Amino acid sequence: MAPGAAGQFHWTLPAALYRDPHHYERERQSIFAANWALFTWSARVGKPGDYVAGVLAGYPVFVMRGDDGVLRGFHNVCRHRGATLVAKESGDCGKLLVCPYHSWSYHRDGSLAKASDFGGDVSFDPQLWGLIEIDVAEWRGLVFGRIKRGGEALKTWLGPIDAMAADYPLETQQYFTAKVREVDVDWKAYGENYLECYHCRAMHPSLCAAMDIDRFTIDVHRADRFFHLYAPKRDGGLTRFVHVGGIQVTRQTLSRGTGRREIMQLLHVHLCAVVRWFDQASFANAISDQTRNTLHFRIFLTAIDLGLPFADLVW
């Protein structure tokens, strides 16, 4: 919603911005391909040869741990005829990554190992004909990728989020499964509906039972280009460290016992701990969804981590 002439408001963007394929392609390149996105967990690619494949900004890509311990990312296409290199979501490529089509092979750092059946008179520069890289960075056990190379380092891009998430036990998270939801709708329409919680009582009764939806809050950190969604917990709901009465509540505070129940009643659950957003022309209020174009990540701290009974944990 933006102010217009004579005190009127523009309640939404022009319809063409939600359905024009050329405009979407511009968004895909200027927003999704140009910025960091959460891709996977470091623990899934712990050993040389381990890989995880997926999609970033509509591009099929994968990350792979090299023999030197460095994690790199590549477009999931062979340099010969563009065949898909890895078909599974995750695995171990072995000593070499071999294209299943014409058997071109690549080292674990992406450089070309062998171009099969080209004869002895043809030579290929292993670096020039290596796999096409994307930017990859690891942060506290999480792996981020970026299609368009160059730009801000990940920690710079995260900005204050790095400090805000300092007390989340990210390194102890474990990967269980992945769920991709694809819907036939423009990402901005999905995001706008996701942001507002008017539908929560009708659509998410379990969430409302765990949180005080009447106090659902969105803090906009405009200067740092992100916003933060949260609501106070109800008894038995998810919990999160917060400042209560000017005192930072930590595991140690909770373990001391004094006022523990009162403190727990004031703790906040963070629905989407830190959601990156981009102050770009008509995209100022846009966020991503949980589809392949995702640019945000969720960081949850469970009640178990705080030492609460298992019954207090709400999934």
C-alpha positions as CSV (number, residue, x, y, z in Angstrom):
1,M,0.0,0.0,0.0
2,A,1.5,3.4,-1.0
3,P,0.1,6.9,-0.7
4,G,-1.4,8.5,-3.8
5,A,-2.9,11.8,-4.8
6,A,-5.5,13.5,-2.5
7,G,-4.8,11.1,0.3
8,Q,-5.8,8.1,-1.7
9,F,-3.8,4.8,-1.5
10,H,-2.7,2.4,-4.2
11,W,-3.7,-0.9,-2.6
12,T,-1.7,-3.1,-4.9
13,L,0.8,-3.0,-7.7
14,P,-0.5,-2.9,-11.3
15,A,-1.9,-6.2,-12.4
16,A,0.6,-6.5,-15.2
17,L,3.4,-6.8,-12.6
18,Y,1.9,-10.0,-11.4
19,R,1.4,-11.7,-14.7
20,D,3.8,-10.2,-17.3
21,P,6.5,-12.9,-18.1
22,H,9.0,-10.3,-19.2
23,H,8.6,-8.5,-15.9
24,Y,9.0,-11.7,-14.0
25,E,12.2,-12.5,-15.9
26,R,13.5,-9.1,-14.9
27,E,12.7,-9.9,-11.3
28,R,14.3,-13.3,-11.5
29,Q,17.6,-11.8,-12.7
30,S,17.7,-8.6,-10.6
31,I,16.4,-10.1,-7.4
32,F,16.6,-13.8,-7.2
33,A,19.7,-14.5,-9.2
34,A,21.7,-11.5,-7.9
35,N,21.3,-12.2,-4.1
36,W,22.3,-15.0,-1.7
37,A,19.7,-17.7,-0.9
38,L,19.8,-20.5,1.6
39,F,20.5,-23.8,-0.2
40,T,21.4,-26.6,2.2
41,W,23.3,-27.6,5.3
42,S,27.0,-28.0,5.6
43,A,26.6,-31.4,7.2
44,R,25.1,-32.8,4.0
45,V,28.3,-32.1,2.2
46,G,30.9,-33.0,4.8
47,K,33.2,-35.2,2.8
48,P,35.1,-34.7,-0.5
49,G,32.8,-35.8,-3.3
50,D,29.5,-35.2,-1.3
51,Y,27.0,-33.1,-3.3
52,V,23.5,-31.7,-2.9
53,A,21.5,-30.6,-6.0
54,G,18.6,-28.2,-6.2
55,V,17.3,-25.1,-7.9
56,L,18.2,-21.5,-7.3
57,A,16.3,-18.7,-9.1
58,G,15.1,-21.3,-11.6
59,Y,18.5,-22.6,-12.4
60,P,19.4,-26.3,-11.7
61,V,22.6,-26.2,-9.6
62,F,24.6,-28.3,-7.1
63,V,27.2,-27.8,-4.5
64,M,30.1,-30.3,-4.0
65,R,32.9,-30.6,-1.5
66,G,36.3,-30.6,-3.1
67,D,39.4,-32.6,-2.2
68,D,40.8,-29.4,-0.7
69,G,37.8,-29.2,1.6
70,V,36.4,-26.2,-0.2
71,L,32.7,-26.2,-1.0
72,R,31.9,-25.0,-4.5
73,G,28.7,-24.6,-6.5
74,F,28.0,-25.3,-10.2
75,H,25.3,-25.2,-12.7
76,N,24.0,-28.8,-13.1
77,V,24.9,-29.1,-16.8
78,C,27.7,-30.8,-18.7
79,R,29.8,-28.4,-20.8
80,H,29.5,-30.7,-23.8
81,R,25.8,-31.0,-24.6
82,G,24.2,-29.6,-21.5
83,A,23.1,-32.9,-20.0
84,T,22.1,-33.1,-16.4
85,L,25.2,-34.2,-14.4
86,V,23.6,-35.3,-11.1
87,A,20.0,-36.6,-11.1
88,K,19.7,-37.3,-7.3
89,E,19.1,-34.7,-4.7
90,S,22.3,-35.7,-2.9
91,G,25.0,-38.3,-3.0
92,D,28.7,-38.9,-3.5
93,C,30.2,-38.4,-7.0
94,G,33.1,-40.7,-6.4
95,K,36.6,-39.8,-7.5
96,L,35.3,-38.1,-10.6
97,L,32.0,-36.6,-11.6
98,V,31.0,-38.3,-14.9
99,C,28.4,-37.1,-17.3
100,P,25.8,-39.9,-17.9
101,Y,25.4,-38.9,-21.6
102,H,28.8,-38.7,-23.2
103,S,31.0,-39.5,-20.2
104,W,32.8,-36.2,-20.0
105,S,34.4,-36.3,-16.5
106,Y,35.2,-33.5,-14.0
107,H,37.4,-33.3,-10.9
108,R,35.8,-32.5,-7.6
109,D,36.8,-28.8,-8.0
110,G,34.8,-28.6,-11.2
111,S,37.8,-28.6,-13.6
112,L,37.6,-30.9,-16.7
113,A,39.3,-34.2,-16.3
114,K,38.6,-35.8,-19.7
115,A,36.6,-35.1,-22.8
116,S,35.9,-38.5,-24.2
117,D,36.2,-39.5,-27.8
118,F,37.6,-36.3,-29.2
119,G,40.8,-37.8,-30.5
120,G,44.4,-37.0,-29.6
121,D,44.6,-33.9,-31.8
122,V,42.1,-32.0,-29.7
123,S,42.9,-30.6,-26.3
124,F,40.7,-28.8,-23.8
125,D,41.9,-26.4,-21.2
126,P,40.7,-28.0,-17.9
127,Q,39.8,-24.7,-16.3
128,L,38.3,-23.0,-19.4
129,W,36.1,-26.1,-20.0
130,G,35.4,-26.8,-16.4
131,L,31.9,-26.6,-14.9
132,I,30.2,-23.2,-14.7
133,E,30.5,-22.0,-11.1
134,I,28.1,-20.1,-8.9
135,D,29.0,-18.3,-5.7
136,V,28.8,-20.4,-2.5
137,A,29.4,-19.5,1.1
138,E,29.0,-21.3,4.4
139,W,27.7,-19.6,7.6
140,R,27.3,-21.4,10.9
141,G,26.5,-24.7,9.3
142,L,24.2,-23.3,6.6
143,V,25.1,-23.2,2.9
144,F,24.1,-20.2,0.7
145,G,24.3,-19.9,-3.1
146,R,24.1,-17.0,-5.5
147,I,23.8,-17.4,-9.3
148,K,25.2,-14.0,-10.4
149,R,28.8,-14.1,-9.3
150,G,30.4,-11.2,-7.4
151,G,28.8,-8.7,-5.1
152,E,28.7,-8.6,-1.3
153,A,30.2,-11.3,0.8
154,L,27.5,-13.4,2.6
155,K,28.2,-12.0,6.1
156,T,28.1,-8.5,4.8
157,W,24.9,-9.2,3.0
158,L,23.4,-10.7,6.2
159,G,24.3,-7.5,8.1
160,P,22.6,-7.3,11.5
161,I,21.0,-10.7,11.0
162,D,24.4,-12.2,11.9
163,A,24.2,-10.7,15.4
164,M,20.4,-11.2,15.8
165,A,20.9,-14.9,15.2
166,A,23.9,-15.2,17.5
167,D,22.1,-17.2,20.2
168,Y,20.3,-19.6,17.8
169,P,22.0,-23.0,17.9
170,L,22.3,-23.2,14.1
171,E,25.3,-25.5,14.2
172,T,23.3,-28.2,16.0
173,Q,20.5,-28.3,13.4
174,Q,20.0,-31.6,11.6
175,Y,18.6,-32.1,8.1
176,F,15.6,-34.5,7.9
177,T,13.9,-33.9,4.6
178,A,13.0,-31.3,2.0
179,K,9.7,-30.1,0.7
180,V,9.2,-28.1,-2.4
181,R,5.8,-26.4,-3.0
182,E,5.2,-25.1,-6.4
183,V,2.0,-23.0,-6.9
184,D,0.6,-21.4,-10.1
185,V,0.8,-17.8,-8.8
186,D,3.2,-14.9,-9.0
187,W,5.7,-14.9,-6.1
188,K,4.6,-11.4,-5.0
189,A,1.0,-12.4,-4.6
190,Y,2.1,-15.4,-2.6
191,G,4.4,-13.3,-0.4
192,E,1.8,-10.6,0.2
193,N,-0.7,-13.2,1.4
194,Y,2.0,-14.8,3.5
195,L,2.9,-11.5,5.2
196,E,-0.6,-10.7,6.5
197,C,-2.0,-12.9,9.2
198,Y,-5.7,-12.1,8.8
199,H,-6.2,-15.6,7.5
200,C,-4.4,-17.3,10.4
201,R,-7.5,-17.9,12.6
202,A,-9.3,-19.6,9.8
203,M,-6.4,-21.4,8.1
204,H,-3.9,-22.1,10.9
205,P,-5.8,-22.9,14.2
206,S,-2.8,-24.8,15.6
207,L,-0.5,-21.8,15.0
208,C,-3.1,-19.6,16.8
209,A,-3.2,-22.0,19.7
210,A,0.5,-21.7,20.1
211,M,0.8,-17.9,19.6
212,D,-1.1,-14.7,20.4
213,I,-2.1,-13.8,16.9
214,D,-3.7,-10.5,18.1
215,R,-0.1,-9.4,18.8
216,F,1.4,-10.6,15.6
217,T,4.1,-8.1,14.7
218,I,6.3,-7.2,11.7
219,D,9.4,-5.2,12.5
220,V,10.7,-3.5,9.4
221,H,14.5,-2.8,9.4
222,R,14.4,-0.6,6.3
223,A,18.0,0.6,6.5
224,D,19.2,-2.9,6.5
225,R,16.7,-4.2,4.0
226,F,15.0,-7.0,6.0
227,F,12.0,-7.5,8.3
228,H,11.2,-9.7,11.2
229,L,7.9,-11.5,12.0
230,Y,7.0,-12.7,15.4
231,A,4.2,-13.0,18.0
232,P,4.1,-13.7,21.8
233,K,3.8,-17.3,22.7
234,R,0.9,-19.0,24.6
235,D,1.5,-21.6,27.2
236,G,2.9,-24.7,25.5
237,G,3.9,-22.8,22.3
238,L,7.3,-22.5,20.7
239,T,9.8,-20.3,22.5
240,R,12.6,-18.1,21.7
241,F,15.2,-16.0,23.6
242,V,14.1,-12.3,23.8
243,H,14.7,-9.3,26.0
244,V,12.2,-9.4,28.8
245,G,12.1,-6.3,31.0
246,G,15.5,-5.3,29.7
247,I,17.1,-8.6,30.6
248,Q,18.2,-11.0,27.9
249,V,16.7,-14.3,28.5
250,T,19.2,-17.2,27.9
251,R,19.4,-20.9,28.6
252,Q,21.2,-20.0,31.8
253,T,18.4,-17.7,32.9
254,L,15.9,-20.4,32.4
255,S,17.9,-23.0,34.2
256,R,18.1,-21.0,37.4
257,G,14.4,-21.7,38.0
258,T,13.4,-18.4,39.6
259,G,10.5,-16.9,37.7
260,R,11.0,-19.5,35.0
261,R,7.2,-19.9,34.2
262,E,6.7,-16.1,34.1
263,I,9.6,-15.7,31.8
264,M,8.4,-18.5,29.6
265,Q,5.1,-16.8,29.2
266,L,6.8,-13.7,27.9
267,L,9.1,-15.5,25.4
268,H,8.4,-14.9,21.7
269,V,8.4,-17.3,18.9
270,H,9.9,-16.0,15.7
271,L,7.8,-17.2,12.8
272,C,10.4,-16.2,10.2
273,A,13.4,-15.2,12.2
274,V,15.1,-13.1,9.5
275,V,13.6,-12.5,6.1
276,R,15.7,-10.7,3.6
277,W,14.0,-8.2,1.5
278,F,15.1,-5.8,-1.3
279,D,14.4,-2.1,-1.6
280,Q,14.3,-2.1,-5.4
281,A,11.8,0.2,-7.1
282,S,8.4,-1.6,-7.3
283,F,9.8,-4.5,-5.2
284,A,10.1,-2.6,-1.9
285,N,7.6,-4.7,-0.1
286,A,8.3,-8.0,-1.8
287,I,9.4,-11.2,-0.1
288,S,10.0,-14.7,-1.4
289,D,8.1,-17.8,-0.7
290,Q,9.2,-21.3,0.1
291,T,9.4,-22.4,-3.6
292,R,12.6,-22.5,-5.7
293,N,12.8,-18.8,-5.7
294,T,13.2,-18.6,-1.9
295,L,15.4,-15.8,-0.6
296,H,14.7,-16.2,3.0
297,F,15.5,-18.7,5.7
298,R,13.8,-19.7,8.9
299,I,15.6,-20.3,12.2
300,F,13.7,-22.2,14.9
301,L,14.8,-22.9,18.4
302,T,12.6,-25.7,19.9
303,A,11.4,-26.0,23.4
304,I,13.5,-29.1,23.8
305,D,16.6,-27.0,23.4
306,L,15.5,-24.9,26.3
307,G,15.0,-28.0,28.4
308,L,11.3,-28.0,28.4
309,P,9.2,-31.2,28.5
310,F,8.7,-32.8,25.2
311,A,4.9,-32.0,25.4
312,D,5.7,-28.3,25.2
313,L,7.1,-28.8,21.7
314,V,4.7,-27.8,18.9
315,W,5.6,-28.8,15.3
